[in-house]
Amino acid sequence: MTRQPHTMDLDLDTHFARLGGDPTLDAFQARRAVLPWRNKRPLPADQVPHVWRQLSDAGSPSPGRLAYVHVPFCANHCLFCGFYRNAHSDDAAARYADLLVAEIELDAHAALPGSAPIEAVYLGGGTPSALSAHQLERVLTALRGHLPLSEDCEITLEGRITHFDADKVEACVSAGVNRISIGIQTFDTRVRRRQGRKSSREEAIRFLESLCARNDATIVIDLLYGLPGQTPEIWHDDLRTAVALAPDGIDLYGLNLIPGTPLQRSVAAGKFPVTSTLSDRGEMYRTGKRALDAAGWEQLNNSHWRRTPRERSRYNLRIKEGMDCLAYGSGAGGQVGRYSYAVTGDLQGYADAVRGGDKPLSAIQVADDLQAARHAMTAGFEVGRLDMTVFRGIAPAASHDACDTLLRQWHAAGLLDYDGRIAMLTTAGRFWYSNLIFAFDDVLTAVTAAASPCA
């Protein structure tokens, strides 16, 4: 016996935006986080090896795929960062590079890696550029030698100015990297150093000038708004400086006080000045969007703009669409069909598994039956345009009225334009997009619960 869809238990009012006022500044009381593991059921630990063998032997059902490689080392823990795992040392990095290459080679013996072309590879962290030039070259050579990269595969390397010299850049590009993303966050020396960034404004600009002058890879600059001490004047200068450097792409990310980060703990303990408010960050996002739009840059998603067509941002767009993704390295996460998996973040456990000839997994999760609808919705909101005809074609009928009600309320609140078929996000909607995804996700979760067997 199942509950009927009309018994769906959900209070849509909790997802309504505030009417009146400035929607960019005060549409909601808080920004909702959209977690990658939402609505996924973890498999019992004793089932993980068996399911992984099945996935590895069967190959990928996706016509195209991605690959993610994690490097869990940083020179220091920047106060705002929630991705820090291990302090960098030359010995630890050398051991890790050996293990990473071994993991790539180990996976190559299964059907999964070779079952579909890989459209984009992303080396993230942590700080991938913390590895030496030789270590990076070895990892990249292993990826190219053991994975079926497409002819126009986008290969991205995340980097920081620290540890990233000209020889290392040359080694990466020669080994196949064609996209480099640099987390500048801000150019202001004082704000940078208070957050743990060691290089000055002048050093950051010189580094980026030399990187852009090479003209042999797509260059992307990440900026962060809402940092303590980052006044509107500093933010204006950050934007002007970034645009003047003329990279291929610019990301604008809002500060999140991630629980457990040094910045969050310091603010909570009253040891650090209060950070910006949500309204402050809304205004800074609007300022950034206006500046990049006025400069003629094309907005690819809510946080990313490009100056040239060389910038494709393929990995970042495809991962939101739910494309299968292979994962390598301690702390990495991947996806195959309905299954997502995590490579253990414990370095010793990672080393022991790889040396023992096993994939070093810590967990496998399986998505619910509405994964396709969730991906379509997330991808649509991510780029600021949701086609409800497509969504309705794959989402349960029981969700249609509720989602339409939300869109019409958000339209009235100024978050989007909606004609009954296409929802186009306004600047306010782009700033609050994670709340919109969270709300639609809540509707789909309620539909799933309503259709489940009664207790």
C-alpha positions in Angstrom: 0.0 0.0 0.0 1.3 3.4 -0.9 0.3 6.9 0.1 -1.2 8.9 -2.7 0.6 11.9 -4.2 -2.1 14.3 -2.8 -0.9 13.4 0.7 2.4 15.0 0.0 3.5 16.7 3.3 5.2 20.0 2.5 4.7 23.6 3.6 5.6 25.6 0.5 5.5 28.9 2.5 8.8 28.0 4.0 10.4 28.4 0.6 8.6 31.6 -0.4 10.7 34.7 -0.9 10.0 38.0 0.9 7.8 40.3 -1.2 8.8 44.0 -1.4 12.1 45.5 -0.7 15.3 44.6 -2.6 15.2 40.9 -3.6 19.0 40.8 -4.1 19.5 41.9 -0.5 16.7 40.3 1.5 14.7 37.8 -0.4 15.5 35.1 2.3 16.9 35.1 5.8 19.7 32.7 4.9 21.3 31.0 1.9 20.6 27.3 1.8 23.4 24.9 1.1 22.9 22.3 -1.6 24.9 19.3 -0.5 26.1 16.8 -3.2 25.0 13.8 -1.2 21.5 15.0 -0.7 18.8 12.3 -1.2 21.3 9.5 -1.5 21.3 6.4 0.6 24.7 5.1 1.9 25.3 1.4 1.3 26.3 -0.8 4.2 30.1 -1.0 4.4 30.1 -4.7 3.7 28.4 -4.1 0.3 30.8 -1.5 -0.9 33.5 -3.8 -2.4 31.0 -6.0 -4.2 29.1 -3.0 -5.7 32.4 -1.4 -6.7 33.4 -4.5 -8.5 30.1 -4.5 -10.4 30.5 -0.9 -11.4 34.1 -1.4 -12.4 33.3 -4.5 -14.5 30.1 -3.0 -16.2 31.6 0.3 -17.3 29.8 3.7 -17.5 26.3 4.1 -18.9 27.1 7.7 -19.8 28.1 8.6 -23.4 30.6 11.1 -22.0 32.4 11.4 -18.7 34.5 13.5 -16.4 37.5 12.7 -14.2 38.4 14.4 -10.9 41.9 14.1 -9.3 42.3 15.3 -5.7 45.6 16.6 -4.2 45.0 17.1 -0.4 48.0 19.3 0.5 48.3 23.0 1.1 51.2 25.2 2.2 48.9 26.5 5.0 45.3 26.6 6.1 43.7 29.8 4.8 41.2 30.9 7.4 38.1 30.8 5.2 38.8 27.4 3.5 36.8 24.3 4.3 38.9 22.1 1.9 42.2 22.0 3.9 43.3 18.4 4.9 47.0 18.1 5.1 50.1 20.3 5.4 52.4 20.1 2.4 55.9 18.6 2.7 58.2 17.5 0.0 58.4 13.9 1.3 54.6 13.6 1.8 53.9 15.0 -1.7 56.4 12.6 -3.3 54.9 9.6 -1.6 51.4 10.8 -2.6 52.3 11.2 -6.3 53.6 7.6 -6.4 50.3 6.4 -4.9 48.2 8.5 -7.2 49.9 7.1 -10.2 49.5 3.6 -8.8 45.7 4.2 -8.3 45.3 5.4 -11.8 47.2 2.4 -13.2 45.2 0.0 -10.9 41.8 1.3 -12.2 43.0 1.0 -15.8 42.7 -2.8 -15.6 38.9 -2.6 -15.1 36.2 -1.9 -17.8 35.0 1.4 -16.2 37.8 3.8 -17.1 37.8 2.9 -20.8 34.1 2.6 -21.4 33.4 6.2 -22.6 35.5 9.2 -23.6 36.4 11.7 -20.9 35.5 15.3 -21.8 37.1 17.1 -18.9 39.7 16.3 -16.2 39.9 18.5 -13.1 42.8 18.5 -10.7 41.6 20.1 -7.5 42.3 20.1 -3.8 43.8 21.2 -1.6 46.4 22.7 -3.9 47.5 20.6 -6.9 50.2 23.1 -7.7 51.8 22.2 -4.4 53.2 19.1 -6.1 56.6 19.4 -7.9 56.9 19.9 -11.6 58.1 16.3 -12.0 55.3 14.9 -9.8 52.6 16.8 -11.7 54.1 15.6 -15.0 54.0 12.0 -13.8 50.3 12.3 -12.7 49.3 14.0 -16.0 51.1 11.4 -18.1 49.4 8.6 -16.2 46.0 10.2 -16.8 46.7 10.6 -20.5 48.1 7.2 -20.8 45.4 5.2 -19.0 42.2 7.2 -19.6 40.4 7.7 -23.0 40.6 11.5 -23.0 38.7 13.1 -25.9 40.7 15.0 -28.5 39.4 18.3 -27.1 39.5 17.3 -23.4 39.6 20.2 -21.0 42.3 19.5 -18.4 42.1 22.0 -15.5 44.7 22.5 -12.8 43.9 24.5 -9.7 46.7 26.5 -8.3 48.0 29.2 -5.9 50.8 31.6 -6.4 52.7 29.9 -3.6 54.7 27.0 -5.0 53.7 27.8 -8.6 56.8 29.0 -10.5 57.4 29.3 -14.2 59.0 25.9 -14.5 56.0 24.2 -12.9 53.6 26.0 -15.2 55.7 25.0 -18.2 55.7 21.4 -17.1 52.0 21.3 -16.6 51.2 22.8 -20.0 53.7 20.6 -21.7 52.0 17.5 -20.0 48.6 18.5 -21.3 47.0 21.1 -18.9 45.1 23.5 -21.0 43.2 25.4 -18.3 44.6 26.9 -15.1 42.4 28.3 -12.3 44.1 30.5 -9.8 42.4 31.2 -6.4 43.3 34.9 -5.9 40.2 35.7 -3.7 41.3 39.3 -3.3 44.2 41.5 -4.5 44.2 43.6 -1.3 47.5 42.7 0.5 46.1 43.3 4.0 42.9 41.3 3.5 44.9 38.5 1.8 47.4 38.1 4.6 44.8 38.2 7.3 43.3 35.2 5.6 46.5 33.3 5.3 47.5 34.3 1.7 51.2 35.1 1.8 51.8 37.0 -1.5 51.2 40.7 -1.9 48.9 42.5 -4.4 52.0 43.3 -6.5 53.2 39.7 -6.5 49.7 38.4 -7.4 49.4 40.8 -10.3 52.9 40.0 -11.6 52.2 36.3 -11.5 48.9 36.6 -13.3 50.4 38.9 -15.9 53.1 36.3 -16.7 50.5 33.5 -16.8 48.2 35.4 -19.2 51.1 36.4 -21.4 51.9 32.8 -22.2 48.7 32.5 -24.2 48.9 28.7 -24.3 46.2 27.8 -21.7 42.9 29.1 -20.6 43.4 31.2 -17.5 40.7 31.7 -14.8 40.8 33.9 -11.8 38.7 33.1 -8.7 37.5 36.1 -6.6 35.8 35.8 -3.2 33.5 38.5 -1.9 32.4 39.1 1.7 35.9 38.6 3.3 36.5 40.4 6.6 37.9 43.8 5.9 37.0 43.7 2.2 35.2 47.0 1.9 33.0 48.0 -1.2 36.0 50.1 -2.3 38.4 47.1 -2.1 35.8 44.9 -4.0 35.5 47.5 -6.7 39.3 47.5 -7.0 39.4 43.7 -7.1 37.0 43.7 -10.0 38.8 46.4 -11.9 42.2 44.6 -11.4 40.8 41.3 -12.5 39.2 42.6 -15.6 42.3 44.6 -16.6 44.4 41.5 -16.4 42.2 40.1 -19.2 42.1 36.4 -18.2 39.8 34.1 -20.1 37.4 33.6 -17.2 36.5 35.0 -13.8 34.6 33.4 -10.9 32.8 35.4 -8.2 32.1 33.3 -5.1 30.5 34.6 -1.9 32.1 33.8 1.4 30.5 31.0 3.4 31.4 30.7 7.1 31.9 26.9 6.9 31.6 25.2 10.2 35.0 24.1 11.6 37.1 26.5 9.5 39.5 28.8 11.4 37.5 31.8 10.3 34.2 30.4 11.6 35.7 29.4 14.9 37.4 32.8 15.3 34.2 34.7 14.5 32.2 32.5 16.9 34.7 33.1 19.6 34.7 36.9 19.1 38.4 36.9 18.1 37.8 38.1 14.6 35.8 41.1 13.3 32.3 40.3 12.2 32.2 39.3 8.6 29.9 40.8 6.0 26.1 40.3 6.2 24.0 38.5 3.6 22.8 41.9 2.3 26.4 43.1 2.0 27.2 40.0 -0.1 24.1 40.4 -2.2 25.2 44.0 -3.0 28.7 42.8 -3.8 27.4 40.1 -6.1 25.3 42.6 -7.9 28.3 45.0 -8.2 30.4 42.2 -9.7 27.8 41.1 -12.2 27.3 44.7 -13.4 31.0 45.2 -13.8 31.5 42.0 -15.8 28.4 42.6 -17.9 29.5 46.1 -18.6 32.9 44.9 -19.7 31.2 42.6 -22.3 31.9 39.3 -20.5 29.5 36.4 -21.1 27.9 34.8 -18.0 28.1 31.0 -18.2 26.6 30.2 -14.8 25.6 32.1 -11.7 29.2 32.5 -10.5 31.3 32.4 -13.7 31.9 34.7 -16.6 34.1 34.3 -19.7 35.9 36.9 -21.8 36.9 34.6 -24.7 35.3 31.4 -26.2 38.5 29.6 -25.3 37.0 29.3 -21.8 34.5 26.5 -21.8 34.2 25.7 -18.1 33.2 22.2 -19.3 33.9 20.3 -16.0 32.0 22.8 -13.8 28.9 22.8 -16.1 28.8 19.0 -16.8 29.2 18.0 -13.2 26.0 19.9 -12.3 24.2 18.1 -15.1 25.0 14.8 -13.4 27.6 13.5 -15.9 29.5 10.4 -14.7 32.8 11.2 -13.1 35.8 9.0 -12.3 37.6 9.9 -9.0 41.2 9.5 -8.1 43.2 10.6 -5.0 42.5 10.8 -1.2 39.4 12.8 -0.6 38.1 12.6 -4.2 34.4 11.9 -5.1 33.0 10.4 -8.2 29.7 9.2 -9.8 28.7 6.3 -12.0 25.0 6.2 -12.9 22.9 6.3 -9.7 25.9 5.5 -7.6 28.3 8.1 -6.1 31.5 7.1 -4.3 34.1 8.6 -2.1 37.8 7.9 -2.0 39.0 7.8 1.6 40.4 11.0 3.0 42.6 9.2 5.4 46.1 9.3 3.9 47.3 6.1 5.7 44.1 4.2 4.7 44.5 5.5 1.2 48.1 4.3 1.0 47.4 0.9 2.5 44.5 0.2 0.1 46.5 1.2 -3.0 49.5 -0.8 -2.0 47.2 -3.7 -1.4 45.8 -3.4 -4.9 42.4 -2.2 -3.8 40.4 0.9 -4.7 40.6 3.0 -1.5 36.9 3.7 -1.1 35.3 5.0 2.1 31.7 4.9 1.0 29.2 4.4 -1.9 25.8 6.0 -2.0 22.9 5.3 -4.3 20.5 8.1 -5.5 16.7 7.9 -5.4 14.6 7.4 -8.5 14.3 11.1 -9.1 18.0 11.7 -9.8 17.4 12.7 -13.4 14.8 15.3 -12.4 17.2 16.7 -9.7 20.1 17.0 -12.1 17.9 18.7 -14.8 16.6 21.2 -12.2 20.1 21.8 -10.7 21.7 22.3 -14.1 18.9 24.7 -15.2 19.1 26.9 -12.1 22.9 26.8 -12.3 22.9 28.5 -15.7 20.0 30.8 -14.8 17.4 29.2 -17.2 15.1 26.3 -16.3 13.0 24.8 -19.0 9.9 23.5 -17.2 8.8 21.5 -20.2 11.9 19.4 -19.9 11.6 19.2 -16.1 7.9 18.2 -16.2 8.9 15.5 -18.7 11.0 13.6 -16.2 9.7 14.8 -12.8 6.7 13.1 -11.1 3.3 14.7 -12.0 2.7 15.1 -8.2 5.5 17.7 -8.1 4.3 19.9 -11.0 1.8 22.1 -9.3 4.0 22.7 -6.2 7.0 23.7 -8.4 4.8 25.9 -10.5 3.5 27.6 -7.3 7.1 28.3 -6.2 8.1 29.7 -9.6 5.1 32.1 -9.6 5.8 33.3 -6.1 9.5 33.8 -6.9 8.5 35.7 -10.0 6.3 38.0 -7.9 9.3 38.5 -5.5 11.6 39.5 -8.4 13.9 36.5 -8.4 13.0 35.3 -11.9 10.8 35.9 -14.9 8.4 33.0 -15.6 5.9 32.5 -18.5 4.7 29.1 -17.5 7.4 27.4 -19.5 10.8 29.1 -19.1 12.1 30.4 -15.8 14.9 33.0 -16.3 16.7 34.1 -13.1 17.2 37.8 -12.4 20.3 39.0 -10.7 18.6 38.5 -7.4 17.6 34.9 -8.4 21.2 34.2 -9.4 22.5 35.3 -6.0 19.9 33.1 -4.2 19.9 30.2 -6.7 20.9 27.6 -4.0 17.7 28.4 -2.2 15.7 27.8 -5.3 17.4 24.4 -5.9 16.9 23.5 -2.2 13.2 24.3 -2.5 12.6 22.2 -5.6 14.7 19.4 -4.0 12.4 19.6 -1.0 9.4 19.1 -3.3 10.9 16.1 -5.0 11.8 14.6 -1.6 8.2 15.1 -0.4 6.9 13.4 -3.5 9.2 10.4 -2.9 8.1 10.2 0.7 4.4 10.4 -0.3 4.8 7.5 -2.7 6.8 5.3 -0.2 5.0 2.3 1.5 3.1 3.3 4.7 4.7 2.3 7.9 
